[in-house]
Amino acid sequence: MDLPRYILVNKISMISPLLFLLRTLIVDNNRNPVILMKERSRTPATKKIAMERIEILFEQARLEFSRHPERSNRFVGLARRIAMRQRIRIDREFRRKFCHHCYAFLVPGNNVRIRVHRSNVVVTCHRCNKRTRYSLVRPYV
């Protein structure tokens, strides 16, 4: 047989309920444990719900920043995980509200410095001192 062992066991596990319970014990050809995951839902309804949850999390991060900045950073992390799990892009307005290096929620004047330099917007995070540059020049529409 030319197929790897974990593929054979996975196909058998769909057939037999007893082997289905043992699927966490599957190893590949190098005897490394392989953890099989449930498939993600790819319907448009779940993606819409995920986008709504991301919007809610960013709104909560904005409201909580003055009292609990670390909680707002946690909300950003949760929003990112939802987006990655559902394989959706975070909207531009939300993407620019967190640092892409340390994933901190950014509030101008508190933990971020924003400057315009040679047709670029330079955003400097005060938590990790990393700079992110956004172009001001837009293509003709």
N, C-alpha and C positions, 0 to 999 in steps of 0.2 A: 504494500500500500504506500502510495506517495503522499497522501495527505498527512499533515501534522496531527499528532495525537489529540490536541485540544479541540480541533475542529470535529474529529470523529466523535469524541465524547459529547460535545455540545449538540450535535445532531441526534445522538442517541438520547440525550437528556430531554429533548423536546418530546420524545416518544414515551419514555418511561418516567412515571412520576417519582419512582424511588431514586433514579439517577438525577432527576431534577433537583432533589434536595441536596445532593452531593456535588453540585456544580462548583462550589467554592473550593473543592479539593482538586480541581483540574490543574495539571501542570503541562507546560509546553515541552518541546523537544530537549531543551536545556535544563529541565527539571525546575524551572521557575514557576511559582504559583501564578495562575491567571485568574483574575476576578472578572467574571462576566457581568455586565451591567444591563439593566432593563433599557429598552429603546426609548428614546425621547418622543414625546408627542409633537408632531409637526403640522398640526392643523392651524389654520389662520386664527381660530378663536383663542387658542392658548397663547399665540404670539401677541394678540391684542390685549389679553389679560396681563401678560408680562410687561407690555409697554405701559399699561395703566399703573401697575405696581411700581415700576421704575419712576414714573412721574410722582407718585405718592411718596416714595422714599426720598427723592430729591427735595420735595416740598417739606417733608419732616426734617430733613437735614438742615434746610434753611431756617426753619423755626427753632430748632434745638441748638443752633450754633452758639448763640449768645450765652446760654447756660451750660451746655455740655458739648464742647467741641469734639471730644473723642466719640461721643454718641453719633454725631453727624458723620464722622469718618467711618463709623461702623455701617451707617445707612448707605454710604457710597459703596462700601464693599459688598453689601447685600445686593444692591442694584447691579453691580458688575457681575456678580455670580448668576443672577437671574438672566441677564443678557447673554452671558456665555453659555448657560445651560440651554436656553431656548434658541441660541444661535441667531440673535438679532443685534442690530447696531443700536447703540445709544445715540439719541438725537444730538445734533451739534450744540444746541443750547445747554444740554446737560453735560456733554463731554468736556466743555470748556469750564465747568464749575468744579472740577477736581484735578489734582496733580496726577500726571500719568507716571510719576516715578514713585511717590510714596502713598498715592491714593487718598490724600487728605482733601476734605471739602474746602474749597477756596472762597474766601470772602474778601473783596478788595478793601484795603485799608486795615484789615486785621491780620491776615496771615499771608498776604500776597501783594506783590508790587507789580503794577502794570505800566509799561512804558511803550512809546511808539518810537521806533528807530528804523529809518530808511525803508519805509513802506512795510514794516513788519511790526506786529504787536508782540512785545517780549513780556512774558508772564514769569515772574520769579517767585517760587514758593519759598516762604520763610522757614518751613519745617525741614526741607531737605536741600535748600539752596540750588535747586535745579531750575534751568530756564527752558521754557517752551515757547517756540516762536510760531506765530500765525501770520500768514500773508494778508496784507490789506488789499492787494491788487486782485480784482475779480475779473474773470473772463467776461467778454461781451455777451449779453443775453439776447 
